[in-house]
Amino acid sequence: MTRKTTIEHSLGNIMSKHVIYLPTPPQLPAGEVNTQTIIDLNGNHWRKIFTIIAKLMCGDNDWKNYREVRLLNDVHFNFGKTLINETNRQHFVCGKAHWESLQLTPLSQQFIAFDEQGKAWARQRSQDGMNIMLLPYPDYRQFNNALIELVKPSVQSV
């Protein structure tokens, strides 16, 4: 069963240990909310977002089934303008412009790069106790399968 959150600026399971921060929410359908109804209403853009996040979160290779059945139960999509201040979660901020809007800069806050191009960064529980990853916007031009595979072990370790 997929749970639609009732908190403004959110989608998915608000109790999840994985919080995905995106700058813009999808349009939500009236009635049942699941990945397919959101894709049907919002188009290919949201299919790509859900696919990339599913590949990142899914422990096995069956990301298609994971995307359709478990994704919205396993993650919390947050479209707000601030980080949720909880240390028992893993925070994924997507899109460089969104990093900056949340005042997160990898070079000034002790992040470690996942890749040589500096597209993805991680900061393990620093002074504020929060585990934060700065990731590219979930689009294949920015967040390709090779980068997903580099980042995925860190996601699975939490």
Backbone as a printed PyTorch tensor [residue, N CA C, xyz], in Angstrom:
tensor([[[  0.8450,  -1.1810,   0.0000],
         [  0.0000,   0.0000,   0.0000],
         [  0.8890,   1.2420,   0.0000]],

        [[  0.5900,   2.1930,  -0.8330],
         [  1.3510,   3.4300,  -0.9050],
         [  0.6840,   4.4750,  -0.0330]],

        [[  1.4880,   5.1500,   0.7640],
         [  0.9630,   6.1860,   1.6380],
         [  1.2940,   7.5560,   1.0790]],

        [[  0.2810,   8.3550,   0.8640],
         [  0.4980,   9.7490,   0.4930],
         [  0.5920,  10.5350,   1.7910]],

        [[  1.6450,  11.2990,   1.9400],
         [  1.7730,  12.0690,   3.1720],
         [  0.7880,  13.2140,   3.1810]],

        [[  0.4300,  13.6380,   4.3630],
         [ -0.4810,  14.7610,   4.4980],
         [  0.2780,  16.0430,   4.7990]],

        [[  1.5730,  15.9380,   4.9850],
         [  2.3890,  17.1110,   5.2500],
         [  2.6320,  17.8470,   3.9330]],

        [[  2.4540,  19.1510,   3.9680],
         [  2.6650,  19.9580,   2.7780],
         [  4.1070,  19.8050,   2.2880]],

        [[  4.2900,  19.8140,   1.0010],
         [  5.6140,  19.7250,   0.3560],
         [  6.2370,  18.3360,   0.4900]],

        [[  5.4330,  17.2830,   0.6060],
         [  5.9740,  15.9410,   0.7810],
         [  5.2250,  14.9230,  -0.0570]],

        [[  5.9010,  13.8060,  -0.2820],
         [  5.3220,  12.6610,  -0.9640],
         [  6.0180,  11.4240,  -0.4320]],

        [[  5.2930,  10.3670,  -0.1950],
         [  5.8890,   9.1210,   0.2510],
         [  5.7500,   8.9170,   1.7410]],

        [[  6.6470,   8.1420,   2.2950],
         [  6.5940,   7.7330,   3.6990],
         [  7.3550,   8.7340,   4.5670]],

        [[  6.6440,   9.5160,   5.3460],
         [  7.2940,  10.5460,   6.1660],
         [  8.1560,   9.9580,   7.2760]],

        [[  8.0310,   8.6670,   7.5370],
         [  8.8360,   8.0170,   8.5750],
         [ 10.0910,   7.3470,   7.9950]],

        [[ 10.2810,   7.4270,   6.7090],
         [ 11.4100,   6.7670,   6.0570],
         [ 12.7470,   7.3010,   6.5550]],

        [[ 13.7510,   6.4360,   6.5460],
         [ 15.0980,   6.8780,   6.9070],
         [ 15.8080,   7.5550,   5.7280]],

        [[ 15.1860,   7.5220,   4.5430],
         [ 15.7460,   8.1470,   3.3460],
         [ 14.8670,   9.3230,   2.9260]],

        [[ 15.4400,  10.5340,   2.9550],
         [ 14.7100,  11.7320,   2.5490],
         [ 15.3550,  12.2680,   1.2690]],

        [[ 14.5530,  12.3630,   0.2090],
         [ 15.0050,  12.8610,  -1.0840],
         [ 14.4960,  14.2910,  -1.2310]],

        [[ 15.4080,  15.2450,  -1.3500],
         [ 15.0380,  16.6510,  -1.5040],
         [ 15.0890,  17.0230,  -2.9800]],

        [[ 13.9570,  17.4680,  -3.4950],
         [ 13.8540,  17.9320,  -4.8760],
         [ 13.2440,  19.3320,  -4.8660]],

        [[ 13.6030,  20.1610,  -5.8430],
         [ 13.1200,  21.5390,  -5.8160],
         [ 11.6480,  21.7150,  -6.1740]],

        [[ 11.0930,  20.8090,  -6.9880],
         [  9.7370,  21.0040,  -7.4880],
         [  8.9270,  19.7210,  -7.3720]],

        [[  7.7310,  19.7940,  -6.7710],
         [  6.9010,  18.5900,  -6.6470],
         [  6.1600,  18.2790,  -7.9410]],

        [[  5.7430,  17.0270,  -8.0850],
         [  4.8770,  16.6960,  -9.2150],
         [  3.4470,  17.1330,  -8.9030]],

        [[  2.6560,  17.2000,  -9.9210],
         [  1.2250,  17.3870,  -9.7150],
         [  0.6950,  16.0450,  -9.2310]],

        [[ -0.1080,  16.0430,  -8.1660],
         [ -0.6240,  14.7970,  -7.6110],
         [ -2.0280,  14.5310,  -8.1260]],

        [[ -2.3100,  13.2710,  -8.4360],
         [ -3.6350,  12.9290,  -8.9280],
         [ -4.6620,  12.9300,  -7.8000]],

        [[ -5.9130,  13.1110,  -8.1690],
         [ -6.9940,  12.9070,  -7.2110],
         [ -7.1550,  11.3960,  -7.0860]],

        [[ -7.4290,  10.9310,  -5.9110],
         [ -7.5950,   9.4930,  -5.7220],
         [ -6.2920,   8.8170,  -5.3570]],

        [[ -6.1110,   7.6090,  -5.8540],
         [ -4.9460,   6.8030,  -5.4860],
         [ -3.6580,   7.4360,  -5.9810]],

        [[ -2.6910,   7.5190,  -5.0880],
         [ -1.3870,   8.0750,  -5.4340],
         [ -0.3650,   6.9440,  -5.4230]],

        [[  0.2210,   6.6820,  -6.5760],
         [  1.3190,   5.7240,  -6.6930],
         [  2.2160,   6.2060,  -7.8180]],

        [[  3.3260,   5.5410,  -8.0140],
         [  4.2670,   6.0410,  -9.0190],
         [  3.6300,   6.1020, -10.4040]],

        [[  2.8290,   5.1110, -10.7630],
         [  2.2380,   5.1100, -12.1020],
         [  1.2350,   6.2350, -12.2930]],

        [[  0.4080,   6.5190, -11.2880],
         [ -0.5600,   7.6120, -11.4460],
         [  0.1530,   8.9610, -11.5240]],

        [[  1.2630,   9.0890, -10.8140],
         [  2.0410,  10.3360, -10.8900],
         [  2.7060,  10.4590, -12.2570]],

        [[  3.2530,   9.3670, -12.7700],
         [  3.8600,   9.3710, -14.1110],
         [  2.8080,   9.6850, -15.1660]],

        [[  1.6250,   9.0670, -15.0440],
         [  0.5570,   9.3200, -16.0190],
         [  0.1740,  10.7960, -16.0560]],

        [[  0.1480,  11.4350, -14.9080],
         [ -0.2620,  12.8290, -14.8170],
         [  0.8510,  13.8050, -15.1880]],

        [[  2.1120,  13.4500, -14.8870],
         [  3.2320,  14.3790, -15.0470],
         [  4.1690,  14.0480, -16.1970]],

        [[  4.0610,  12.8770, -16.7580],
         [  4.8440,  12.5280, -17.9310],
         [  6.1910,  11.8670, -17.6510]],

        [[  6.9610,  11.7930, -18.7160],
         [  8.2290,  11.0740, -18.7350],
         [  9.2470,  11.6210, -17.7450]],

        [[  9.1970,  12.9040, -17.4770],
         [ 10.1360,  13.5220, -16.5350],
         [ 10.0890,  12.8090, -15.1730]],

        [[  8.8850,  12.5650, -14.6670],
         [  8.7620,  11.9050, -13.3650],
         [  9.0310,  10.4110, -13.4500]],

        [[  8.8390,   9.7940, -14.6060],
         [  9.2450,   8.3920, -14.7650],
         [ 10.7520,   8.2870, -14.6010]],

        [[ 11.4900,   9.2150, -15.1890],
         [ 12.9490,   9.2240, -15.0700],
         [ 13.3830,   9.4520, -13.6200]],

        [[ 12.7550,  10.3980, -12.9400],
         [ 13.1040,  10.6650, -11.5430],
         [ 12.8790,   9.4180, -10.6940]],

        [[ 11.6950,   8.8230, -10.8020],
         [ 11.3880,   7.6300, -10.0110],
         [ 12.3210,   6.4710, -10.3640]],

        [[ 12.6750,   6.3300, -11.6300],
         [ 13.5690,   5.2490, -12.0490],
         [ 14.9610,   5.4170, -11.4500]],

        [[ 15.5140,   6.6050, -11.5200],
         [ 16.8530,   6.8500, -10.9740],
         [ 16.8630,   6.6350,  -9.4600]],

        [[ 15.8680,   7.1520,  -8.7540],
         [ 15.8060,   6.9730,  -7.3050],
         [ 15.5950,   5.5030,  -6.9660]],

        [[ 14.7790,   4.7880,  -7.7240],
         [ 14.5770,   3.3560,  -7.4870],
         [ 15.8740,   2.5790,  -7.6770]],

        [[ 16.6240,   2.8880,  -8.7290],
         [ 17.9030,   2.2130,  -8.9560],
         [ 18.8710,   2.4820,  -7.8050]],

        [[ 18.8420,   3.6800,  -7.2790],
         [ 19.7150,   4.0590,  -6.1770],
         [ 19.3300,   3.3450,  -4.8770]],

        [[ 18.0400,   3.2370,  -4.6030],
         [ 17.5510,   2.6940,  -3.3400],
         [ 17.4000,   1.1780,  -3.3260]],

        [[ 17.1820,   0.6040,  -4.4830],
         [ 16.8820,  -0.8290,  -4.5820],
         [ 18.1280,  -1.6600,  -4.3160]],

        [[ 18.0400,  -2.5650,  -3.3910],
         [ 19.1850,  -3.4060,  -3.0590],
         [ 19.5030,  -4.4360,  -4.1110]],

        [[ 18.5090,  -4.8820,  -4.8500],
         [ 18.7450,  -5.8840,  -5.8820],
         [ 18.6270,  -5.2310,  -7.2550]],

        [[ 18.5820,  -6.0420,  -8.2810],
         [ 18.5250,  -5.4920,  -9.6360],
         [ 17.1180,  -5.3170, -10.1690]],

        [[ 16.1040,  -5.6600,  -9.3930],
         [ 14.7260,  -5.5450,  -9.8530],
         [ 14.1710,  -4.1610,  -9.5330]],

        [[ 14.8010,  -3.1320, -10.0850],
         [ 14.4120,  -1.7610,  -9.7890],
         [ 13.0360,  -1.4130, -10.3490]],

        [[ 12.6200,  -2.0620, -11.4350],
         [ 11.3000,  -1.7620, -12.0020],
         [ 10.1900,  -2.1420, -11.0300]],

        [[ 10.2730,  -3.3330, -10.4770],
         [  9.2840,  -3.7640,  -9.4970],
         [  9.3650,  -2.8960,  -8.2410]],

        [[ 10.5760,  -2.6000,  -7.8100],
         [ 10.7590,  -1.7370,  -6.6380],
         [ 10.1040,  -0.3740,  -6.8710]],

        [[ 10.3290,   0.2120,  -8.0410],
         [  9.7550,   1.5270,  -8.3610],
         [  8.2320,   1.4900,  -8.2850]],

        [[  7.6300,   0.4310,  -8.8110],
         [  6.1750,   0.3620,  -8.8710],
         [  5.5370,  -0.0300,  -7.5340]],

        [[  6.2240,  -0.8660,  -6.7520],
         [  5.6020,  -1.4430,  -5.5530],
         [  6.0550,  -0.7820,  -4.2570]],

        [[  7.3460,  -0.4910,  -4.1280],
         [  7.8700,  -0.0980,  -2.8190],
         [  8.4120,   1.3180,  -2.7050]],

        [[  8.7390,   1.9760,  -3.7850],
         [  9.4540,   3.2460,  -3.7190],
         [  8.7750,   4.2620,  -2.8030]],

        [[  7.4940,   4.5270,  -2.9960],
         [  6.8250,   5.5480,  -2.1890],
         [  6.6130,   5.1140,  -0.7430]],

        [[  6.7450,   3.8170,  -0.4600],
         [  6.6930,   3.3530,   0.9260],
         [  8.0560,   3.4510,   1.6020]],

        [[  9.1180,   3.4210,   0.8090],
         [ 10.4720,   3.3630,   1.3590],
         [ 11.1860,   4.7040,   1.4530]],

        [[ 10.7160,   5.7120,   0.7290],
         [ 11.3910,   7.0120,   0.7490],
         [ 10.4030,   8.1310,   1.0320]],

        [[ 10.9610,   9.2440,   1.4600],
         [ 10.1860,  10.4650,   1.6960],
         [ 10.7320,  11.5180,   0.7450]],

        [[  9.9170,  11.9580,  -0.2040],
         [ 10.2900,  13.0450,  -1.0940],
         [  9.8840,  14.3460,  -0.4180]],

        [[ 10.8410,  15.2550,  -0.2680],
         [ 10.5880,  16.5250,   0.3850],
         [ 10.8290,  17.6440,  -0.6250]],

        [[  9.8460,  18.5210,  -0.7760],
         [  9.9380,  19.6270,  -1.7290],
         [  9.9990,  20.9740,  -1.0210]],

        [[ 10.2560,  20.9470,   0.2770],
         [ 10.3240,  22.1700,   1.0620],
         [ 11.6260,  22.9220,   0.8470]],

        [[ 11.7400,  24.0350,   1.5290],
         [ 12.8910,  24.9300,   1.3640],
         [ 13.9350,  24.7780,   2.4620]],

        [[ 13.7640,  23.7950,   3.3680],
         [ 14.7370,  23.5570,   4.4370],
         [ 14.9450,  22.0650,   4.6360]],

        [[ 16.0940,  21.7280,   5.2170],
         [ 16.3610,  20.3350,   5.5710],
         [ 15.5680,  19.9630,   6.8150]],

        [[ 15.1450,  18.7170,   6.8730],
         [ 14.5270,  18.1910,   8.0840],
         [ 15.6710,  17.9280,   9.0530]],

        [[ 15.6320,  18.4990,  10.2070],
         [ 16.7390,  18.3850,  11.1610],
         [ 16.6020,  17.1070,  11.9900]],

        [[ 16.8940,  15.9840,  11.3630],
         [ 16.8460,  14.6990,  12.0480],
         [ 18.1080,  13.9230,  11.7170]],

        [[ 18.7820,  13.4570,  12.7360],
         [ 20.0590,  12.7720,  12.5360],
         [ 19.9060,  11.2960,  12.2300]],

        [[ 18.7400,  10.7190,  12.4410],
         [ 18.5690,   9.2840,  12.2000],
         [ 18.1370,   8.9970,  10.7670]],

        [[ 18.2670,   9.9630,   9.8830],
         [ 17.8970,   9.7970,   8.4860],
         [ 19.1000,  10.0480,   7.5780]],

        [[ 18.9780,   9.5570,   6.3650],
         [ 19.9620,   9.8440,   5.3380],
         [ 19.3100,  10.8550,   4.3920]],

        [[ 19.9670,  11.9820,   4.2010],
         [ 19.4150,  13.0940,   3.4320],
         [ 20.0980,  13.1500,   2.0600]],

        [[ 19.2870,  13.1750,   0.9840],
         [ 19.7820,  13.2330,  -0.3870],
         [ 19.2540,  14.5150,  -1.0280]],

        [[ 20.1310,  15.4820,  -1.2320],
         [ 19.7220,  16.7490,  -1.8340],
         [ 20.0770,  16.6760,  -3.3170]],

        [[ 19.0740,  16.7840,  -4.1710],
         [ 19.2540,  16.5800,  -5.6090],
         [ 19.2550,  17.8900,  -6.3820]],

        [[ 20.2840,  18.0680,  -7.1870],
         [ 20.4110,  19.2370,  -8.0460],
         [ 21.3060,  20.2980,  -7.4360]],

        [[ 22.3190,  20.7060,  -8.1800],
         [ 23.2870,  21.6790,  -7.6680],
         [ 22.6230,  22.9930,  -7.2420]],

        [[ 21.6650,  23.4790,  -8.0120],
         [ 20.9740,  24.7140,  -7.6340],
         [ 20.2200,  24.5180,  -6.3180]],

        [[ 19.7070,  23.3070,  -6.1080],
         [ 18.9930,  23.0200,  -4.8540],
         [ 19.9680,  22.9300,  -3.6810]],

        [[ 21.1740,  22.3820,  -3.9180],
         [ 22.2040,  22.3670,  -2.8630],
         [ 22.4210,  23.7900,  -2.3840]],

        [[ 22.6280,  24.6640,  -3.3650],
         [ 22.9360,  26.0640,  -3.0450],
         [ 21.7650,  26.7600,  -2.3570]],

        [[ 20.5380,  26.4530,  -2.7690],
         [ 19.3780,  27.0830,  -2.1330],
         [ 19.2450,  26.6600,  -0.6650]],

        [[ 19.7700,  25.4850,  -0.3370],
         [ 19.7620,  25.0060,   1.0450],
         [ 21.0780,  25.3360,   1.7640]],

        [[ 21.8970,  26.1540,   1.1120],
         [ 23.1760,  26.6180,   1.6570],
         [ 24.1290,  25.4690,   1.9790]],

        [[ 24.1870,  24.5120,   1.0560],
         [ 25.1110,  23.3900,   1.1760],
         [ 26.1240,  23.4920,   0.0450]],

        [[ 27.3750,  23.6760,   0.4010],
         [ 28.4310,  23.7360,  -0.5960],
         [ 29.4660,  22.6830,  -0.2470]],

        [[ 29.7310,  21.7740,  -1.1650],
         [ 30.5880,  20.6360,  -0.8490],
         [ 31.9940,  21.0040,  -0.3870]],

        [[ 32.5900,  22.0130,  -0.9560],
         [ 33.9740,  22.3290,  -0.6180],
         [ 34.1100,  23.0080,   0.7400]],

        [[ 33.0520,  23.6360,   1.2170],
         [ 33.1660,  24.3470,   2.4830],
         [ 32.6180,  23.5710,   3.6790]],

        [[ 32.0470,  22.3960,   3.4490],
         [ 31.4150,  21.6780,   4.5510],
         [ 31.8940,  20.2400,   4.6890]],

        [[ 33.1100,  19.9630,   4.3510],
         [ 33.7500,  18.6720,   4.5590],
         [ 33.0310,  17.5050,   3.8880]],

        [[ 32.6250,  17.7090,   2.6450],
         [ 32.0490,  16.6420,   1.8440],
         [ 33.1850,  15.9290,   1.1070]],

        [[ 32.9720,  14.6890,   0.7920],
         [ 33.9270,  13.8960,   0.0100],
         [ 33.2610,  13.5580,  -1.3160]],

        [[ 33.9810,  13.7700,  -2.4100],
         [ 33.4250,  13.5220,  -3.7440],
         [ 33.3710,  12.0290,  -4.0400]],

        [[ 32.2800,  11.6020,  -4.6610],
         [ 32.1430,  10.2280,  -5.1410],
         [ 32.8310,  10.0380,  -6.4770]],

        [[ 32.9070,  11.1090,  -7.2620],
         [ 33.4030,  11.0030,  -8.6290],
         [ 34.3710,  12.1480,  -8.9260]],

        [[ 35.1780,  11.9670,  -9.9510],
         [ 36.1830,  12.9610, -10.3070],
         [ 35.5800,  14.2590, -10.8380]],

        [[ 34.3760,  14.2020, -11.3870],
         [ 33.7400,  15.3970, -11.9270],
         [ 33.0460,  16.2240, -10.8440]],

        [[ 32.9530,  15.7200,  -9.6240],
         [ 32.3060,  16.4570,  -8.5420],
         [ 30.8030,  16.5740,  -8.6910]],

        [[ 30.1750,  15.5380,  -9.2670],
         [ 28.7220,  15.5520,  -9.4280],
         [ 27.9890,  15.0720,  -8.1780]],

        [[ 28.6490,  14.2440,  -7.3650],
         [ 28.0150,  13.6770,  -6.1710],
         [ 28.9830,  13.7410,  -5.0040]],

        [[ 28.4580,  14.1050,  -3.8340],
         [ 29.2710,  14.3110,  -2.6460],
         [ 28.5910,  13.6930,  -1.4290]],

        [[ 29.3790,  13.3100,  -0.4360],
         [ 28.8150,  12.7680,   0.8100],
         [ 29.4760,  13.4280,   2.0030]],

        [[ 28.6830,  13.6480,   3.0220],
         [ 29.1970,  14.1350,   4.2990],
         [ 28.6130,  13.2160,   5.3660]],

        [[ 29.4900,  12.4860,   6.0150],
         [ 29.0480,  11.5670,   7.0530],
         [ 28.9380,  12.2870,   8.3790]],

        [[ 27.8630,  12.1520,   9.0190],
         [ 27.5520,  12.6860,  10.3490],
         [ 28.6240,  13.6050,  10.9330]],

        [[ 28.5750,  14.8370,  10.5180],
         [ 29.5480,  15.8230,  10.9880],
         [ 29.0570,  16.4820,  12.2600]],

        [[ 29.4760,  17.7030,  12.4730],
         [ 29.1750,  18.4180,  13.7120],
         [ 27.6850,  18.4710,  14.0290]],

        [[ 26.8210,  18.5370,  13.0250],
         [ 25.3850,  18.5830,  13.3020],
         [ 24.7590,  17.1890,  13.3640]],

        [[ 25.5580,  16.1460,  13.1240],
         [ 25.0780,  14.7800,  13.2300],
         [ 24.2920,  14.2750,  12.0380]],

        [[ 24.1700,  15.0810,  10.9890],
         [ 23.3660,  14.6840,   9.8380],
         [ 24.2060,  14.0570,   8.7390]],

        [[ 23.6940,  12.9770,   8.1660],
         [ 24.3180,  12.2720,   7.0590],
         [ 23.6850,  12.8150,   5.7710]],

        [[ 24.4590,  13.5660,   4.9880],
         [ 23.9200,  14.2510,   3.8140],
         [ 24.6980,  13.8470,   2.5630]],

        [[ 23.9590,  13.5750,   1.4840],
         [ 24.5610,  13.3730,   0.1730],
         [ 24.0470,  14.4610,  -0.7590]],

        [[ 24.9530,  15.0530,  -1.4950],
         [ 24.6010,  16.0230,  -2.5320],
         [ 24.6970,  15.2920,  -3.8580]],

        [[ 23.5780,  15.1790,  -4.5350],
         [ 23.5000,  14.3880,  -5.7560],
         [ 23.0550,  15.2620,  -6.9260]],

        [[ 23.3600,  14.8290,  -8.1410],
         [ 22.8480,  15.5810,  -9.2840],
         [ 21.3270,  15.4510,  -9.3540]],

        [[ 20.7210,  16.3380, -10.1020],
         [ 19.2870,  16.2070, -10.3400],
         [ 19.0520,  14.8520, -11.0110]],

        [[ 18.0110,  14.1170, -10.6250],
         [ 17.7920,  12.7750, -11.1820],
         [ 17.3190,  12.8040, -12.6400]],

        [[ 18.2630,  13.0430, -13.5040],
         [ 18.0730,  13.0380, -14.9490],
         [ 19.2860,  12.3030, -15.5040]],

        [[ 19.0860,  11.4400, -16.4970],
         [ 20.1900,  10.5950, -16.9740],
         [ 21.3710,  11.3670, -17.5480]],

        [[ 21.1540,  12.5940, -18.0100],
         [ 22.2900,  13.3770, -18.5070],
         [ 23.2210,  13.7530, -17.3610]],

        [[ 22.6580,  13.9580, -16.1850],
         [ 23.4510,  14.3450, -15.0200],
         [ 23.7560,  13.1740, -14.0930]],

        [[ 22.8170,  12.2620, -13.9530],
         [ 22.9170,  11.1670, -12.9750],
         [ 22.7720,   9.8460, -13.7230]],

        [[ 23.8530,   9.4570, -14.4100],
         [ 23.8120,   8.2640, -15.2470],
         [ 24.0040,   6.9850, -14.4250]],

        [[ 23.8830,   5.8430, -15.0850],
         [ 23.9760,   4.5550, -14.3950],
         [ 25.3310,   4.3370, -13.7310]],

        [[ 26.4040,   4.8090, -14.3400],
         [ 27.7360,   4.6530, -13.7370],
         [ 27.8120,   5.3970, -12.4020]],

        [[ 27.2700,   6.6080, -12.3510],
         [ 27.2830,   7.3720, -11.1070],
         [ 26.3470,   6.7420, -10.0710]],

        [[ 25.2120,   6.2290, -10.5200],
         [ 24.3050,   5.5160,  -9.6030],
         [ 25.0550,   4.3820,  -8.9290]],

        [[ 25.8220,   3.6130,  -9.6890],
         [ 26.5700,   2.4750,  -9.1360],
         [ 27.6650,   2.9240,  -8.1730]],

        [[ 28.2600,   4.0940,  -8.3940],
         [ 29.2550,   4.6250,  -7.4460],
         [ 28.6260,   5.0220,  -6.1130]],

        [[ 27.4480,   5.6140,  -6.1730],
         [ 26.7800,   6.1370,  -4.9800],
         [ 26.0180,   5.0420,  -4.2240]],

        [[ 25.4830,   4.0820,  -4.9350],
         [ 24.5870,   3.0570,  -4.3740],
         [ 25.1310,   2.3430,  -3.1260]],

        [[ 26.3940,   1.9350,  -3.0680],
         [ 26.8690,   1.2580,  -1.8410],
         [ 26.7530,   2.1180,  -0.5850]],

        [[ 26.9160,   3.4060,  -0.7170],
         [ 26.7710,   4.2920,   0.4440],
         [ 25.3280,   4.4040,   0.8930]],

        [[ 24.4160,   4.3160,  -0.0460],
         [ 22.9940,   4.3480,   0.2910],
         [ 22.6100,   3.0610,   1.0020]],

        [[ 23.0900,   1.9550,   0.5050],
         [ 22.7330,   0.6510,   1.0570],
         [ 23.3590,   0.4080,   2.4250]],

        [[ 24.4010,   1.1450,   2.7630],
         [ 25.1010,   0.9110,   4.0440],
         [ 24.3790,   1.5260,   5.2460]],

        [[ 23.3760,   2.3360,   4.9960],
         [ 22.6640,   3.0000,   6.1040],
         [ 21.5050,   2.1500,   6.5590]]])
